[in-house]
Amino acid sequence: MSWYKRLAAEMVAPLVEMKAEEAAAQMAQPPRPEMGDIGFPCFTLAKKLKQAPAKIAADLASRIVFPEGGVFEDAKAVGPYLNFSLSPDILAEKTVGVALANPRHWGRSESGRGKTVIVEYSSPNIAKPLGVHHIRSTMIGAALARIYRARGWKVVEMNFLGDWGTTFGQLMVAYKREEEKNPGQPVDVRSLLQLYLKFHEAADRDETLKDEARQWFLKLEQGDREALGLWKAFRDESLKELVKLYARMNVHFPESAFKGEAFCNDRMDGTIKRLGEKGLLKDSLGATVVDLEAYGMPPCIIRKKDGATIYATRDLASAEYRHETYHFDKSLYVVANQQELHFRQVFKTLELMGYDWAKNCEHVKFGMLAFGPGMFGEEAATGSTRKGRVVFLEDALDKAVEKAHALIVENARGDEVLANAAALAEEVGVGAVVFSEFTQRRTKDVTFTWDKALNLHGDSGPYLQYTHARLSSVLRKGGDRLPEAPNWKRLATRLEKEVMLKLAEYADALSLAENENEPSVAAAYLLELAAVFNRMFADKENHRLISDDAELTSSRLALVEAVRLTIANGLELLGLTAPIAM
């Protein structure tokens, strides 16, 4: 809740016998700026007071008294609404002034202090390059981790790698076969993918290879030295490539975050034992399950007929470990929509085990990623790895950077930009791909197109980066004339006030993004802030930012700096850089 909405609610509440929180919940922005800055609708009071809403609004306007030098200039009745108008100089002091006084903490909060949240995200199967579809979990999760941190939470990041299972037995068979023909086989992720494809091509002709792969995986589970050595080499090489690619997208997992399926191996027996002690295990056609029929769900499989555990078993064991180790207040699983049933089963099973913290586990689901026609030839990002029909994330980023470079060269103004075109193209190209993940609510499917992602004038990452560069350019031209004690009364035009009102919503946007686990809220806010500033910037006649009036110039430059640092801070939370020249 913005501070001015709270103050308006506190003034109205005692006059209408409401709680301030109840009044604040009804406050809304008037449809036109000239009508006021925040409005209280009187419809709900009509029945209670047996009066027309417009009459109630007029009566309230006559009864409110504003102290001299206060936040509000006045309150007037506009039809059935009581609309408050903020004093521009107080608004400037509480937005621009506060932002400049403590830029790194601007918009942030300590509301989460003392609480711990676990954010599990990305979590790819390893021993192959990261597919472009993994960007959704990776960027949504990374943004949530940063947003929670900005709200004062202790954040524990988890990357639950798919680093165990029969796939590794298949890779070992393929690797050993190739090693016999070509000693010194590499184990980089692209080579491992080719081995995986070769295995399935050969196994389609020779079924015995699948049995051989199962034997290798059994050896791995039993701790065979050679199998463990190969597995470790595959895993280490995969992590090296993952870390490098994550860094390219400004994602930096601590080493402790990489606790995958293999980590759960020696914990699953204990979990299964506890399930048995609770009387939750049943036999179903040879498999061991938890019956969830009473809750409208199919059974949660714990062991298959052959005795092997599955994802649910590992998620149960991992959840127990995480609560035992971190005593989390909230545990988020940033995983696609398709896994909704799986997590409902896991969370219900944890609840049936008697864990009251199961209610704090949440599936943060998201929609599918699709591409415009012909963007990556005939490949499909959601295709089968086994058939080699996956678009790799690294390749998608490379193509974005290539297109961004062409765009920068085409639109460059000045030799400095051209000289840094390659580095800038990396920032803009990667930023375009990353920001596309936040252009709508996470549960919706996203269709990615180059035209939309790289649009310098649309709802895109490059548009925000370009706005930040424009703001930085204005500050350079102004010689960084930021006043120590600005005259806030000079920021008094309607457009300046609109910019400041939008600045005042920054903390609210981050709070809503946290409460809804929705980074797109922060992205939408940044786009709105950039749009209102650019409207002011375009009005050269009334809003020359640098003029002969030194006091006005310094005050307006202070406003420019507040907008710049808000956009820079917001971009950082979403994983984008903020270029100073474009």
C-alpha positions in Angstrom: 0.0 0.0 0.0 1.5 3.4 -1.0 2.1 5.8 1.8 -0.3 8.4 0.4 -3.1 5.9 0.0 -2.6 4.8 3.6 -2.7 8.5 4.8 -5.9 9.2 2.8 -7.5 6.1 4.2 -6.6 7.2 7.8 -8.3 10.5 7.2 -11.5 9.0 5.7 -11.9 6.0 8.0 -13.0 7.7 11.3 -15.6 9.8 9.3 -17.3 6.7 8.0 -16.7 4.4 10.9 -14.4 2.0 8.9 -11.1 0.6 9.7 -8.2 2.3 7.8 -7.3 -1.0 6.1 -10.8 -1.4 4.9 -10.9 2.1 3.5 -7.5 1.7 1.9 -8.6 -1.4 0.1 -11.3 0.6 -1.7 -9.0 3.5 -2.7 -8.4 3.8 -6.5 -6.7 6.0 -9.0 -9.1 8.4 -10.7 -9.5 7.8 -14.4 -8.2 11.3 -15.3 -5.2 13.1 -13.6 -7.1 16.4 -13.3 -9.8 14.7 -11.1 -7.3 14.0 -8.3 -4.5 11.7 -7.3 -6.3 9.1 -5.2 -10.1 8.5 -4.8 -12.4 6.9 -2.3 -15.7 5.6 -3.8 -18.8 6.1 -1.7 -21.0 3.4 -3.2 -20.7 0.9 -0.4 -21.7 3.6 2.2 -25.0 4.5 0.4 -26.9 1.6 1.8 -25.4 2.0 5.3 -26.1 5.8 5.5 -29.2 5.7 3.3 -27.9 8.5 1.2 -26.8 9.0 -2.5 -23.1 8.3 -3.0 -22.6 11.8 -4.5 -24.1 13.4 -1.4 -21.9 11.3 0.9 -18.8 12.4 -1.1 -19.8 16.0 -0.9 -20.4 15.7 2.9 -17.0 14.1 3.4 -15.2 16.8 1.4 -16.7 19.5 3.6 -15.7 17.7 6.8 -12.0 16.9 6.1 -9.5 19.5 7.4 -6.0 19.5 6.1 -3.1 20.8 8.2 -1.0 23.4 6.7 2.1 22.0 5.0 0.6 18.5 5.0 0.7 15.8 2.3 -2.7 16.7 0.7 -3.7 20.0 -0.9 -7.4 19.3 -0.8 -10.2 16.7 -1.2 -13.1 17.4 -3.4 -16.3 15.5 -4.4 -16.3 14.3 -8.0 -19.7 12.6 -8.4 -19.7 9.6 -6.1 -16.0 9.8 -5.3 -14.0 11.7 -2.8 -10.7 12.6 -4.6 -7.6 13.7 -2.8 -4.9 15.9 -4.4 -1.3 15.6 -3.2 0.9 18.6 -2.6 3.6 18.4 -5.3 6.5 19.5 -3.2 5.7 17.0 -0.4 5.2 14.3 -3.1 8.7 15.2 -4.5 10.3 15.1 -1.1 8.8 11.7 -0.3 9.7 10.1 -3.7 12.6 11.9 -5.4 14.2 13.0 -2.1 13.9 9.5 -0.5 15.2 7.8 -3.6 18.3 10.0 -3.9 19.0 9.8 -0.1 19.3 6.0 -0.1 19.5 4.7 -3.7 20.4 1.1 -3.0 17.4 0.7 -0.6 14.9 2.7 -2.6 11.7 0.7 -3.0 13.0 -2.2 -0.9 11.7 -3.4 2.5 12.4 -5.3 5.6 8.9 -6.9 5.6 10.5 -10.4 5.2 13.2 -10.0 7.9 13.5 -13.1 10.0 11.8 -15.3 7.4 13.3 -17.8 5.1 12.2 -18.8 1.6 13.5 -21.6 -0.5 13.3 -21.0 -4.3 13.8 -24.1 -6.4 14.3 -23.2 -10.1 15.9 -24.1 -13.4 16.5 -27.8 -12.4 17.5 -29.2 -15.8 18.4 -32.7 -16.7 22.2 -32.6 -17.1 24.7 -34.2 -19.5 23.2 -32.2 -22.4 23.0 -28.5 -23.3 20.3 -26.4 -21.7 17.2 -26.2 -23.9 15.7 -22.8 -24.5 12.5 -23.9 -22.7 14.5 -23.9 -19.5 14.8 -20.1 -19.6 11.3 -19.8 -18.2 12.0 -21.6 -14.9 15.5 -20.1 -14.7 14.5 -16.4 -15.1 11.2 -16.5 -13.2 13.0 -18.2 -10.3 16.0 -16.0 -10.3 13.8 -12.9 -10.4 11.7 -14.2 -7.5 14.9 -14.9 -5.5 16.0 -11.3 -6.0 12.6 -9.8 -5.3 12.3 -11.8 -2.0 15.8 -10.7 -1.0 14.8 -7.1 -1.7 11.8 -7.5 0.6 14.1 -8.6 3.4 13.8 -12.4 3.3 16.6 -14.8 3.7 16.7 -16.6 0.3 17.9 -20.1 -0.2 18.3 -21.0 -3.9 18.0 -24.6 -5.1 18.7 -26.1 -8.4 17.3 -29.6 -8.2 19.4 -31.2 -11.0 18.3 -34.2 -12.9 21.6 -35.9 -12.2 20.6 -39.5 -11.6 18.6 -42.2 -13.4 18.9 -44.7 -16.3 20.0 -41.9 -18.7 23.4 -42.2 -17.1 23.5 -45.9 -17.7 22.7 -45.2 -21.3 25.5 -42.6 -21.5 28.0 -45.0 -20.0 27.2 -47.7 -22.6 27.5 -45.2 -25.4 30.7 -43.7 -24.0 32.4 -47.1 -23.5 31.4 -48.1 -27.1 32.9 -44.9 -28.5 36.0 -45.1 -26.2 36.8 -48.5 -27.7 36.9 -47.0 -31.2 38.3 -43.6 -30.3 40.2 -43.5 -27.0 40.1 -40.2 -25.2 36.5 -39.4 -25.9 35.6 -35.8 -24.7 32.8 -35.4 -22.1 31.6 -31.9 -22.9 27.9 -31.5 -22.9 27.5 -31.3 -26.7 29.5 -34.6 -27.0 27.4 -36.2 -24.3 24.3 -35.2 -26.2 25.6 -36.9 -29.4 26.4 -40.0 -27.3 22.8 -40.0 -26.0 21.4 -39.7 -29.5 23.7 -42.5 -30.8 22.6 -44.8 -27.9 18.9 -44.5 -28.8 19.6 -44.9 -32.5 21.5 -48.1 -31.7 19.1 -49.3 -29.1 16.2 -49.1 -31.6 18.1 -51.8 -33.5 19.5 -53.8 -30.6 17.3 -54.1 -27.5 20.1 -55.7 -25.5 21.7 -52.3 -25.2 18.8 -51.2 -22.9 19.6 -54.1 -20.6 23.2 -53.2 -20.6 22.4 -49.6 -19.7 20.2 -50.8 -16.8 23.2 -52.9 -15.6 25.5 -49.9 -15.7 23.0 -47.8 -13.7 22.7 -50.6 -11.2 26.5 -50.5 -10.9 26.3 -46.8 -10.3 23.7 -47.2 -7.6 25.9 -49.9 -5.9 28.9 -47.5 -5.9 31.0 -49.2 -8.6 34.2 -47.1 -8.9 34.3 -46.9 -12.7 30.6 -46.0 -13.0 31.0 -43.4 -10.3 34.0 -41.9 -12.0 32.1 -41.6 -15.3 29.1 -40.1 -13.6 31.2 -37.6 -11.8 33.0 -36.6 -15.0 29.6 -36.2 -16.8 28.2 -34.1 -13.9 31.2 -31.9 -13.4 31.4 -31.0 -17.1 27.7 -30.3 -17.1 27.9 -28.0 -14.1 30.9 -26.1 -15.7 28.8 -25.4 -18.8 25.7 -24.6 -16.8 27.5 -22.0 -14.6 28.9 -20.3 -17.6 25.6 -20.1 -19.3 23.8 -18.9 -16.2 26.3 -16.2 -15.7 25.6 -14.9 -19.2 22.0 -14.3 -18.0 23.1 -12.7 -14.7 22.0 -15.8 -12.7 24.5 -16.9 -10.1 23.7 -20.0 -8.0 25.9 -20.6 -4.9 27.7 -23.9 -5.1 25.5 -25.2 -2.3 22.4 -24.8 -4.5 23.2 -27.7 -6.8 21.5 -30.5 -4.8 19.8 -32.7 -7.3 18.3 -36.2 -7.5 21.6 -37.9 -6.7 21.7 -35.9 -3.4 18.5 -37.6 -2.3 19.7 -41.2 -2.8 20.7 -42.0 0.7 17.6 -40.1 2.1 14.8 -41.9 0.3 14.9 -45.1 2.4 14.3 -43.0 5.5 11.4 -41.2 3.8 9.8 -44.5 2.7 10.3 -45.9 6.2 8.4 -42.9 7.7 5.6 -43.3 5.1 5.3 -46.9 6.3 5.3 -46.0 9.9 2.4 -43.5 9.2 0.4 -46.4 7.6 0.3 -44.5 4.3 1.9 -47.1 2.0 -0.3 -49.5 -0.1 0.4 -52.1 -2.8 -1.1 -51.3 -6.2 -0.4 -53.8 -9.0 3.1 -54.5 -7.5 3.9 -50.8 -7.0 4.1 -49.1 -3.6 1.8 -46.0 -3.5 0.1 -43.5 -1.2 -3.6 -43.7 -1.9 -5.0 -40.2 -2.6 -8.4 -41.2 -4.0 -10.1 -39.5 -1.1 -8.6 -36.2 -2.2 -9.6 -36.5 -5.9 -6.1 -37.5 -7.1 -4.6 -40.7 -8.5 -2.1 -42.5 -6.2 1.3 -41.0 -5.5 3.8 -43.7 -6.6 6.6 -44.2 -4.2 8.3 -47.3 -5.7 7.6 -48.9 -9.1 7.1 -52.6 -9.6 10.8 -53.1 -10.2 11.6 -51.4 -6.8 12.9 -48.2 -8.4 11.9 -44.8 -6.9 10.6 -42.0 -9.0 10.4 -38.1 -8.9 7.8 -38.0 -6.1 10.0 -40.1 -3.8 12.9 -37.8 -4.4 10.8 -34.6 -4.0 9.4 -36.0 -0.6 12.9 -36.7 0.6 14.2 -33.4 -0.6 11.4 -31.5 1.1 12.1 -33.2 4.4 15.8 -32.3 4.1 15.1 -28.7 3.2 12.8 -28.1 6.2 15.1 -30.0 8.6 18.1 -27.9 7.4 16.6 -24.4 6.7 13.3 -24.4 8.7 11.7 -22.5 5.8 8.7 -20.2 6.1 7.9 -20.7 2.5 9.2 -23.2 -0.2 8.6 -22.4 -3.8 8.9 -24.8 -6.7 9.2 -22.9 -10.0 8.1 -25.6 -12.4 5.9 -25.7 -15.5 2.1 -26.0 -15.4 2.2 -29.6 -16.5 3.6 -30.7 -13.2 0.6 -29.3 -11.2 -0.8 -32.8 -10.3 2.6 -34.0 -9.3 3.0 -31.2 -6.8 -0.5 -31.6 -5.5 0.3 -35.2 -4.8 3.6 -34.4 -3.1 2.2 -31.7 -0.9 -0.8 -33.7 0.1 1.5 -36.7 1.0 3.7 -34.4 3.1 0.5 -33.2 4.9 -0.6 -36.8 5.5 2.9 -37.5 7.0 1.9 -35.0 9.7 4.1 -32.1 8.5 2.3 -28.8 9.2 4.9 -27.0 7.1 3.5 -28.7 4.0 1.0 -25.8 3.7 4.0 -23.5 3.1 5.1 -25.4 0.0 3.9 -23.8 -3.2 4.1 -24.8 -6.9 4.9 -21.6 -8.8 3.7 -22.7 -12.2 4.2 -21.2 -15.6 3.1 -21.6 -19.1 4.8 -23.0 -22.2 7.3 -21.1 -24.4 6.7 -21.1 -28.2 8.3 -19.3 -31.1 7.0 -17.4 -34.1 7.2 -19.3 -37.4 10.6 -19.9 -38.9 12.6 -18.4 -36.0 14.8 -21.4 -35.6 14.3 -23.2 -38.8 12.1 -26.3 -38.4 13.3 -27.1 -34.9 10.8 -27.1 -32.0 11.9 -25.8 -28.6 9.6 -28.3 -26.9 10.6 -31.2 -29.1 12.3 -34.4 -28.2 15.9 -34.4 -27.1 16.1 -38.1 -28.1 15.3 -37.0 -31.7 17.6 -34.0 -31.5 14.8 -31.5 -32.0 15.6 -29.0 -29.3 16.6 -25.4 -29.6 19.6 -24.8 -27.3 19.4 -21.8 -25.0 23.0 -20.8 -25.9 22.2 -20.8 -29.6 19.0 -18.7 -29.0 21.1 -16.2 -27.0 23.7 -16.0 -29.7 21.1 -15.3 -32.3 19.6 -12.6 -30.1 23.0 -10.9 -29.7 23.6 -11.1 -33.4 20.3 -9.4 -34.1 20.9 -6.8 -31.3 24.3 -6.0 -32.8 22.7 -5.2 -36.2 20.0 -3.1 -34.5 22.6 -1.1 -32.5 24.8 -0.4 -35.6 21.7 0.7 -37.5 20.6 3.1 -34.8 23.9 4.2 -33.2 24.4 7.9 -32.5 28.1 8.5 -32.0 31.3 6.7 -32.2 31.3 5.7 -28.5 28.3 3.4 -29.0 29.8 1.9 -32.2 33.1 1.2 -30.4 31.2 -0.7 -27.7 28.7 -2.3 -30.0 29.7 -5.9 -29.3 29.5 -5.6 -25.5 26.3 -3.6 -25.8 24.8 -6.2 -28.1 25.4 -8.9 -25.5 23.5 -6.8 -22.9 20.6 -5.9 -25.2 20.3 -9.3 -26.9 20.4 -11.4 -23.7 18.2 -8.8 -22.0 15.6 -9.0 -24.8 15.3 -12.8 -24.3 15.3 -12.5 -20.6 12.6 -9.8 -20.4 10.3 -11.6 -22.7 9.7 -14.0 -19.8 8.0 -11.1 -17.9 5.8 -9.6 -20.5 2.7 -11.3 -19.2 1.5 -13.3 -16.2 3.7 -16.4 -15.7 0.9 -18.9 -16.0 0.2 -17.8 -19.6 2.0 -19.3 -22.6 4.5 -17.1 -24.1 5.1 -16.7 -27.9 8.5 -15.3 -28.6 9.2 -13.2 -31.7 12.3 -11.2 -32.6 10.3 -8.1 -33.6 8.6 -7.9 -30.2 11.6 -8.8 -28.1 13.9 -6.3 -29.8 11.5 -3.5 -30.2 13.1 -0.3 -28.9 9.7 1.4 -28.7 7.5 -1.4 -27.3 7.0 -3.5 -24.1 10.5 -4.9 -24.2 13.8 -5.2 -22.3 15.6 -3.1 -24.9 13.0 -0.3 -24.6 13.7 -0.1 -20.8 17.5 -0.3 -21.4 17.2 2.5 -24.1 15.1 4.6 -21.6 17.8 4.1 -19.0 20.5 5.1 -21.5 18.5 8.2 -22.4 18.2 9.2 -18.7 21.9 8.7 -18.3 22.6 10.9 -21.3 20.5 13.7 -19.9 22.4 13.6 -16.6 25.7 13.7 -18.4 24.6 16.7 -20.5 23.5 18.4 -17.3 26.9 17.9 -15.8 25.4 15.9 -12.9 24.0 19.0 -11.4 22.1 17.2 -8.6 21.3 19.7 -5.8 22.1 19.0 -2.1 18.9 20.8 -1.1 16.5 20.9 -4.0 13.6 23.3 -4.2 10.9 20.7 -4.5 8.3 23.4 -5.3 9.8 23.7 -8.8 8.5 20.3 -9.7 4.9 21.3 -10.1 3.6 20.5 -13.6 1.0 17.9 -14.1 3.4 15.5 -16.0 6.1 15.9 -13.3 3.5 15.0 -10.7 2.5 11.9 -12.8 6.1 10.8 -12.9 6.4 11.2 -9.1 3.1 9.4 -8.4 4.4 6.5 -10.5 7.7 6.6 -8.5 5.7 6.4 -5.3 4.3 3.0 -6.5 7.6 1.2 -6.8 7.6 -0.4 -3.4 4.0 -1.4 -3.9 4.9 -3.1 -7.2 7.7 -5.1 -5.5 5.3 -6.0 -2.6 2.7 -7.3 -5.1 5.3 -9.2 -7.1 6.4 -10.9 -3.8 2.9 -11.7 -2.6 1.8 -13.1 -6.0 5.2 -14.7 -6.9 4.7 -12.7 -10.1 7.8 -10.9 -11.5 5.7 -9.6 -14.4 4.2 -7.1 -11.9 7.6 -5.5 -11.5 8.2 -5.6 -15.3 4.8 -3.9 -16.0 5.6 -1.2 -13.4 8.9 -0.4 -15.1 7.2 -0.1 -18.5 4.6 2.2 -17.0 7.3 4.4 -15.3 9.3 4.6 -18.6 6.2 5.5 -20.5 5.1 8.4 -18.2 8.7 9.7 -18.1 9.0 9.5 -21.9 5.7 11.5 -22.2 7.2 14.2 -20.1 10.5 14.0 -22.0 8.7 14.5 -25.3 7.0 17.7 -24.1 10.0 19.9 -24.9 8.0 23.1 -24.8 7.0 22.7 -21.1 9.6 20.3 -19.8 13.1 21.3 -21.0 15.2 19.3 -18.6 18.2 21.5 -19.0 17.7 25.3 -19.2 19.1 28.6 -18.1 17.1 28.4 -15.0 19.7 26.7 -12.8 17.3 25.9 -9.9 14.7 24.4 -12.2 17.4 22.4 -14.0 18.8 20.9 -10.9 15.3 20.0 -9.6 14.4 18.3 -12.8 17.7 16.5 -13.0 17.0 15.2 -9.5 13.7 13.8 -10.9 15.6 12.3 -13.9 18.1 10.6 -11.5 15.2 9.1 -9.4 13.6 7.6 -12.5 17.0 6.3 -13.7 17.9 4.6 -10.5 14.4 3.1 -10.2 14.7 1.6 -13.7 18.2 0.4 -13.0 17.2 -1.2 -9.7 14.2 -2.8 -11.3 16.1 -4.2 -14.3 18.7 -5.7 -11.9 15.9 -7.5 -10.0 14.7 -9.0 -13.3 18.2 -10.0 -14.4 18.9 -7.3 -17.0 21.7 -4.8 -17.1 21.2 -1.0 -17.4 23.4 0.4 -20.2 24.4 4.1 -19.9 24.6 4.7 -23.7 22.8 3.1 -26.6 
